[in-house]
Amino acid sequence: MSHEAQHAESFERVYKEVFPVLFRVAYHITGDKIATEDLCQEAFIRYFNRTTPLKTIDDAKYWLIRVVKNLSFNYQKRKGREQKANVKVFNEPQPRMPGGEEEYLRRETSRMVREALEKLPPRLRSPIILKEYGGLSYKEIGKILRITEGNVKVRIFRARNQLQQYLDQEGIDVS
């Protein structure tokens, strides 16, 4: 088997195993399925174009999650600046989604949780998103963020407390 064929086979295996986690992480940062797909594609393009291959699928997974997390946060910052500029220039209120009352409440709660997440400092936001939306273990999060497992636990505990405080201030019950 040629080197190119091995590289393609390895890439396909990593893609199949890691894409679902990447998608969940990026989607819960951006809240936008189309942007999430684009960001995941960008992460895999960067992975494919790496000059030095990663030794294991786990190494590839951790590297890809770091890349998609950073791409997603950068996308959110850019999107936030664009929305603020649009509101200032056009004085447009944010559109309200059509649908039943229950669906509206679910979306509104989800939006408020996302807003509360955005208020967290990045050092707390990243671990909670990776844990809650990426479904990763403390050990995996530690490898991705390059911190100890104990530090991951502390940051997630603090993030949950701050989120609860933000949501309590807004009168949101997510239990």
C-alpha positions in Angstrom: 0.0 0.0 0.0 1.4 3.4 -1.0 2.1 6.1 1.6 -0.7 8.3 0.1 -3.2 5.4 0.5 -2.2 4.8 4.1 -2.5 8.5 4.8 -6.0 8.6 3.3 -7.1 5.4 5.2 -5.8 6.8 8.5 -7.5 10.2 7.8 -10.8 8.4 7.1 -10.6 6.4 10.3 -9.8 9.6 12.4 -12.6 11.4 10.6 -15.2 8.7 11.4 -14.2 8.5 15.0 -13.7 12.1 15.9 -16.2 14.1 13.8 -19.2 13.5 16.1 -17.3 14.9 19.1 -15.9 17.9 17.1 -19.4 18.7 15.8 -20.9 18.7 19.3 -18.2 20.9 20.7 -18.3 23.4 17.9 -22.1 23.5 17.8 -22.4 24.2 21.5 -20.0 27.1 21.1 -21.4 28.6 18.0 -25.1 27.5 18.1 -25.0 27.5 14.3 -25.1 24.2 12.3 -23.8 25.6 9.1 -20.9 27.4 10.8 -20.2 24.2 12.8 -19.9 22.1 9.7 -17.5 24.7 8.1 -15.4 24.9 11.3 -15.1 21.1 11.5 -14.1 21.0 7.9 -11.5 23.6 8.5 -10.1 21.6 11.5 -9.9 18.5 9.4 -8.2 20.3 6.5 -5.6 21.6 9.0 -5.2 18.0 10.3 -4.8 16.6 6.7 -2.2 19.2 5.8 -0.1 18.6 8.9 3.5 18.0 7.9 4.2 15.8 11.0 1.6 13.0 11.5 0.2 12.4 15.0 1.0 9.0 16.3 -2.3 7.8 17.6 -6.0 8.4 17.0 -6.2 9.8 20.6 -3.4 12.3 19.7 -5.3 13.3 16.6 -8.6 13.6 18.6 -7.1 15.9 21.2 -5.3 18.0 18.6 -8.5 18.3 16.5 -10.7 19.3 19.5 -8.2 22.0 20.4 -8.3 23.3 16.9 -12.1 23.3 16.5 -12.5 24.8 20.0 -10.2 27.7 19.1 -11.8 28.1 15.6 -15.3 28.2 17.2 -14.4 30.7 19.9 -12.8 32.9 17.2 -16.0 32.6 15.1 -18.2 33.5 18.1 -16.1 36.6 18.7 -16.3 37.7 15.1 -20.0 37.0 14.9 -20.6 39.0 18.1 -18.8 42.0 16.7 -20.7 41.7 13.4 -24.1 41.5 15.3 -23.3 44.5 17.4 -22.3 46.5 14.3 -25.5 45.5 12.6 -27.7 46.5 15.5 -25.9 49.8 15.8 -26.1 50.6 12.1 -29.5 49.2 11.3 -31.1 49.3 14.8 -32.6 45.9 14.1 -34.0 43.8 16.9 -33.0 40.1 17.0 -35.5 38.0 15.0 -37.9 35.8 17.0 -38.2 32.2 15.9 -41.7 31.1 14.9 -43.1 28.0 16.6 -45.1 26.8 19.6 -44.7 28.3 23.0 -42.8 25.2 24.3 -40.4 25.4 21.4 -39.9 29.1 22.0 -39.2 28.6 25.7 -36.7 25.8 24.9 -34.9 28.0 22.4 -35.0 31.0 24.7 -33.6 28.9 27.6 -30.9 27.5 25.3 -30.0 31.0 24.2 -29.8 32.2 27.8 -27.6 29.3 28.8 -25.3 30.1 25.8 -25.2 33.7 26.8 -24.3 32.7 30.4 -21.5 30.4 28.9 -20.2 33.4 26.9 -19.9 35.4 30.2 -17.5 32.8 31.6 -13.8 33.5 31.2 -12.3 31.2 28.5 -10.3 29.2 31.1 -13.7 28.1 32.7 -15.8 28.1 29.5 -13.5 25.6 27.6 -13.6 22.8 30.1 -17.3 23.0 30.8 -18.1 22.9 27.0 -15.8 20.0 26.5 -17.3 18.1 29.4 -21.0 18.8 28.9 -21.2 19.0 25.1 -18.2 17.1 24.0 -18.9 14.3 26.5 -15.2 14.1 27.3 -13.7 12.7 30.5 -11.7 14.9 32.9 -8.5 13.1 31.8 -9.2 13.8 28.1 -10.0 17.5 28.8 -6.8 17.8 30.7 -4.8 16.5 27.7 -6.6 18.8 25.3 -6.1 21.9 27.5 -2.7 20.8 28.8 -3.7 21.1 32.4 -3.9 18.5 35.2 -7.0 16.4 35.7 -7.5 18.0 39.2 -7.3 21.5 37.6 -10.0 20.4 35.1 -12.3 19.3 38.0 -11.8 22.6 39.8 -12.5 24.7 36.7 -15.6 22.7 35.8 -16.9 23.1 39.4 -16.2 26.9 39.3 -17.8 27.2 35.9 -21.0 25.4 37.0 -21.2 27.7 40.1 -20.8 30.8 38.0 -23.3 29.6 35.4 -25.8 28.9 38.1 -25.3 32.4 39.5 -25.8 34.0 36.1 -28.9 31.9 35.4 -30.3 32.5 38.9 -30.0 36.3 38.2 -32.0 35.8 35.1 -34.6 33.7 36.8 -33.8 30.6 34.7 -34.3 27.2 36.1 -32.5 24.6 34.0 -32.8 21.6 36.4 
